[in-house]
Each structure stands twice: as structure tokens, then as C-alpha cells.
């Protein structure tokens, strides 16, 4: 019975951390997207091209040369 209680605590902890991570990522992505769309800055085109070209390839293809 003690093992079930500890698994329950681990599950709640993991759920909390995943929710917090998702929330923070959404807020930061929204702020950076707003900044890139509304403000003029040097290198804005290079940043957007880098973001778009990195999104074209699956993460596994980027990871393969590392191993």
C-alpha cells in the first residue's frame, strides 16, 4: 500500500511540473512571437528564416548526426 501512495505523489508532481512547463513555454513563445511581429530590429529576417527552416525538419533528423 505504501508503494501506491508514493506513486500517487510522483504522478501529481509530474503533472504539476508538466503543466508549469507548458504554461511557461506558451507565455514565452507568445511574447517572443509578438515581439518579432510588431517591432523592427536588425537581424529579424535571419531569426525568422532560422526558425522556419528548423521547423521544416523533424527533430530526429537533427539529432542523428550527434550520435
C-alpha positions, -999 to +999 in steps of 0.1 A: +000+000+000+029+023+007+041+019-028+008+031-043+009+062-021+044+072-034+033+066-070+004+089-065+027+116-052+051+111-081+022+114-106+009+146-090+044+160-090+049+151-127+016+166-136+024+198-118+058+201-135+044+194-170+016+219-165+040+246-153+064+239-182+036+241-207+023+273-192+058+290-192+066+279-227+033+292-240+038+326-223+074+329-235+065+319-271+036+343-272+058+372-260+086+364-285+062+360-313+046+393-305+080+410-304+091+395-337+058+405-354+054+441-341+089+455-337+116+463-362+150+451-353+183+442-370+185+405-379+148+399-377+147+383-411+176+360-402+159+349-370+127+341-388+144+322-416+163+302-389+131+294-370+112+284-401+139+263-416+145+244-383+107+237-381+108+221-416+129+191-404+118+166-377+139+167-345+151+132-351+169+142-383+187+170-364+196+146-336+210+118-358+244+135-366+251+140-329+252+102-323 
